[in-house]
Amino acid sequence: MRTTLFYICSLATILSVYSCKEPIYSSGKNPITLESLMEEMVSVEAEPCFPVPFFTTKHVSSYDRRSVIPGTPSWHANRDNTGFVRYEANNGRVEKVLFDEKGPGVLTRILTTGGSDGANLRIYFDGEKEASILLPAYDISLFPLDIPEGLLYKHEHYSTTQGSSFYYPLPYAQSCKITVDNVDRDYFFSYFLPHIS
């Protein structure tokens, strides 16, 4: 029985790998573009295949860092505004750095919650001294591009549009940094930033 199951699983794996079509983009042929990223997002054929060129997927979030040991009082800690990388001074402002990655990559999603009036989310690409994207109160619906329908979902359980799920891919060539200002305020902002690098 075990041997049969092993052979069936092996055959299924081999068939799925060899059934992969030509990749949407490949390292030597076509550059990775916004269009190729959008096409890959909806490609049923690309889903079961190994990526070409190879990439890793990572994510960062604002989870409460006290939640580390099951069974302890802090295991269910839920103060999501405590998760950040460091403080940093930028153009006379003190900002909390939420995300800082070097090398080429793509932000694939940004999910936020509400309750962040008076604070701004800034996205710096490729070593910029000033952020090219500024989102007042983390309101992703104010993103400075025309986002296609279906790639921005406003969470209905917030009284404002601050809580959002954003699926528009944001590629970067050298680095990406995301910060928030108003560091003294005890805000309740959660974020989830999966990315490919």
MOZIWO-V11445 format. One record per residue. PHI is phi in degrees with one decimal (NA if undefined). BURIAL is + if it has 16 or more other ideal C-beta (glycine too) atoms within 10 Angstrom, else -. D_FIRST is the distance of its C-alpha to the first C-alpha in Angstrom with 1 decimal. Layout:
BEGIN
phi=PHI burial=BURIAL d_first=D_FIRST
phi=PHI burial=BURIAL d_first=D_FIRST
END
This chain:
BEGIN
phi=NA burial=- d_first=0.0
phi=-63.1 burial=- d_first=3.8
phi=-63.5 burial=- d_first=5.5
phi=-61.7 burial=- d_first=5.2
phi=-62.5 burial=- d_first=6.3
phi=-60.9 burial=- d_first=8.6
phi=-66.4 burial=- d_first=10.1
phi=-65.2 burial=- d_first=10.7
phi=-63.9 burial=- d_first=12.4
phi=-64.2 burial=- d_first=14.3
phi=-62.6 burial=- d_first=15.5
phi=-61.8 burial=- d_first=16.6
phi=-64.1 burial=- d_first=18.5
phi=-62.2 burial=- d_first=20.1
phi=-62.8 burial=- d_first=21.2
phi=-68.0 burial=- d_first=22.7
phi=-69.0 burial=- d_first=24.6
phi=-78.7 burial=- d_first=25.9
phi=-86.1 burial=- d_first=26.8
phi=-63.5 burial=- d_first=29.3
phi=-82.5 burial=- d_first=32.8
phi=-52.7 burial=- d_first=35.9
phi=-61.9 burial=+ d_first=36.3
phi=-60.9 burial=+ d_first=39.1
phi=-142.6 burial=+ d_first=41.0
phi=-139.7 burial=- d_first=40.6
phi=-53.7 burial=- d_first=42.5
phi=-93.3 burial=- d_first=44.7
phi=-100.7 burial=- d_first=45.3
phi=-115.2 burial=- d_first=46.0
phi=-71.5 burial=- d_first=47.1
phi=-78.2 burial=+ d_first=45.2
phi=-125.3 burial=- d_first=47.4
phi=-59.2 burial=- d_first=47.6
phi=-63.5 burial=- d_first=46.8
phi=-68.0 burial=+ d_first=43.7
phi=-66.6 burial=+ d_first=42.5
phi=-64.6 burial=+ d_first=43.2
phi=-64.4 burial=- d_first=41.4
phi=-65.1 burial=+ d_first=38.3
phi=-58.9 burial=- d_first=38.3
phi=-108.3 burial=- d_first=37.7
phi=-82.2 burial=- d_first=35.7
phi=-70.7 burial=- d_first=32.3
phi=-70.1 burial=- d_first=31.6
phi=-75.8 burial=+ d_first=32.5
phi=-58.5 burial=- d_first=30.1
phi=-84.9 burial=- d_first=26.8
phi=-97.4 burial=+ d_first=28.6
phi=-70.0 burial=- d_first=29.7
phi=-70.2 burial=- d_first=33.4
phi=-130.1 burial=+ d_first=36.0
phi=-71.1 burial=- d_first=38.1
phi=-61.0 burial=- d_first=35.7
phi=-143.9 burial=- d_first=36.6
phi=-112.2 burial=- d_first=35.6
phi=-110.9 burial=- d_first=35.8
phi=-132.8 burial=- d_first=37.5
phi=-150.9 burial=- d_first=39.2
phi=-126.2 burial=+ d_first=42.1
phi=-150.4 burial=- d_first=43.1
phi=-93.8 burial=+ d_first=45.8
phi=-54.8 burial=+ d_first=43.6
phi=-70.5 burial=+ d_first=45.4
phi=-67.8 burial=- d_first=45.0
phi=-76.0 burial=- d_first=45.6
phi=-84.4 burial=- d_first=42.1
phi=-125.4 burial=- d_first=40.2
phi=-120.1 burial=- d_first=39.2
phi=-58.8 burial=- d_first=37.3
phi=86.4 burial=- d_first=39.2
phi=-96.9 burial=- d_first=42.6
phi=-58.1 burial=- d_first=45.4
phi=-87.1 burial=- d_first=45.1
phi=-58.1 burial=- d_first=41.4
phi=-100.9 burial=- d_first=42.3
phi=-58.6 burial=- d_first=45.3
phi=-140.2 burial=- d_first=46.1
phi=-109.9 burial=- d_first=49.0
phi=-69.0 burial=+ d_first=47.8
phi=-81.2 burial=+ d_first=51.1
phi=-92.1 burial=- d_first=50.7
phi=-91.6 burial=+ d_first=48.2
phi=-152.4 burial=+ d_first=50.1
phi=-81.7 burial=- d_first=50.4
phi=-170.2 burial=- d_first=54.2
phi=-89.4 burial=- d_first=57.7
phi=-152.0 burial=- d_first=59.6
phi=-95.0 burial=- d_first=63.1
phi=-134.9 burial=+ d_first=63.3
phi=50.7 burial=- d_first=66.8
phi=84.2 burial=- d_first=68.3
phi=-109.1 burial=- d_first=65.3
phi=-97.7 burial=- d_first=62.9
phi=-129.1 burial=+ d_first=59.4
phi=-89.4 burial=+ d_first=56.0
phi=-87.1 burial=+ d_first=53.5
phi=-93.4 burial=+ d_first=50.2
phi=-150.5 burial=+ d_first=48.6
phi=-152.6 burial=- d_first=49.5
phi=-124.6 burial=+ d_first=47.5
phi=-103.6 burial=- d_first=48.8
phi=92.9 burial=- d_first=47.7
phi=-69.7 burial=+ d_first=46.7
phi=-173.4 burial=+ d_first=44.5
phi=-143.8 burial=+ d_first=44.2
phi=-79.8 burial=+ d_first=44.4
phi=-98.9 burial=+ d_first=41.9
phi=-155.6 burial=+ d_first=42.7
phi=-134.3 burial=+ d_first=45.3
phi=-118.5 burial=+ d_first=45.0
phi=-130.2 burial=+ d_first=48.0
phi=-110.4 burial=+ d_first=49.3
phi=-95.4 burial=+ d_first=52.9
phi=80.8 burial=+ d_first=55.9
phi=-123.7 burial=+ d_first=57.1
phi=-57.1 burial=- d_first=60.6
phi=86.4 burial=- d_first=62.9
phi=-115.4 burial=+ d_first=60.3
phi=-124.7 burial=+ d_first=59.2
phi=-100.7 burial=+ d_first=56.0
phi=-122.4 burial=+ d_first=56.7
phi=-119.1 burial=+ d_first=54.5
phi=-106.2 burial=+ d_first=55.8
phi=-110.9 burial=+ d_first=54.4
phi=51.7 burial=- d_first=54.9
phi=77.8 burial=- d_first=57.3
phi=-57.1 burial=+ d_first=59.6
phi=-81.9 burial=- d_first=62.4
phi=-124.5 burial=- d_first=62.5
phi=-63.0 burial=+ d_first=59.5
phi=-83.9 burial=- d_first=59.3
phi=-124.9 burial=+ d_first=57.6
phi=-123.8 burial=- d_first=59.2
phi=-117.8 burial=+ d_first=57.7
phi=-62.7 burial=- d_first=60.1
phi=55.5 burial=+ d_first=58.4
phi=58.3 burial=+ d_first=54.9
phi=-80.6 burial=+ d_first=55.4
phi=-65.8 burial=+ d_first=53.1
phi=-66.4 burial=- d_first=54.6
phi=-93.1 burial=- d_first=57.6
phi=-55.5 burial=+ d_first=55.7
phi=-78.6 burial=- d_first=58.2
phi=-130.1 burial=- d_first=56.3
phi=-82.6 burial=- d_first=55.7
phi=-88.3 burial=- d_first=52.0
phi=-59.5 burial=- d_first=50.3
phi=-58.5 burial=- d_first=49.4
phi=95.0 burial=- d_first=45.9
phi=-102.8 burial=- d_first=45.9
phi=-136.5 burial=+ d_first=48.0
phi=-116.4 burial=- d_first=47.2
phi=-88.7 burial=- d_first=49.8
phi=-68.0 burial=- d_first=48.4
phi=-78.4 burial=- d_first=50.1
phi=-85.9 burial=- d_first=50.2
phi=-104.5 burial=- d_first=52.8
phi=-74.9 burial=- d_first=56.5
phi=-119.7 burial=- d_first=56.9
phi=-91.6 burial=+ d_first=54.8
phi=-64.8 burial=+ d_first=54.0
phi=-78.5 burial=+ d_first=50.3
phi=-147.4 burial=+ d_first=48.5
phi=-117.5 burial=- d_first=45.3
phi=-121.0 burial=+ d_first=46.2
phi=-114.3 burial=+ d_first=43.8
phi=-77.2 burial=+ d_first=46.3
phi=-69.0 burial=+ d_first=45.2
phi=-117.9 burial=+ d_first=47.9
phi=-78.3 burial=+ d_first=47.6
phi=-140.0 burial=+ d_first=49.6
phi=-91.7 burial=- d_first=50.5
phi=-119.6 burial=- d_first=51.5
phi=-168.1 burial=+ d_first=51.0
phi=-145.6 burial=+ d_first=50.8
phi=-135.4 burial=+ d_first=52.2
phi=-122.6 burial=+ d_first=52.3
phi=-130.0 burial=+ d_first=54.9
phi=-134.1 burial=+ d_first=56.4
phi=-101.8 burial=+ d_first=60.0
phi=58.3 burial=+ d_first=61.7
phi=-71.7 burial=- d_first=60.1
phi=-81.1 burial=- d_first=62.2
phi=-77.7 burial=- d_first=61.0
phi=-87.1 burial=- d_first=58.3
phi=-92.1 burial=+ d_first=56.4
phi=-115.8 burial=- d_first=53.0
phi=-122.1 burial=+ d_first=51.3
phi=-112.3 burial=+ d_first=47.6
phi=-145.8 burial=+ d_first=46.1
phi=-142.2 burial=+ d_first=42.8
phi=-127.0 burial=+ d_first=43.0
phi=-74.3 burial=- d_first=39.9
phi=-149.8 burial=+ d_first=40.9
phi=-114.0 burial=+ d_first=39.7
phi=-143.3 burial=- d_first=41.2
END
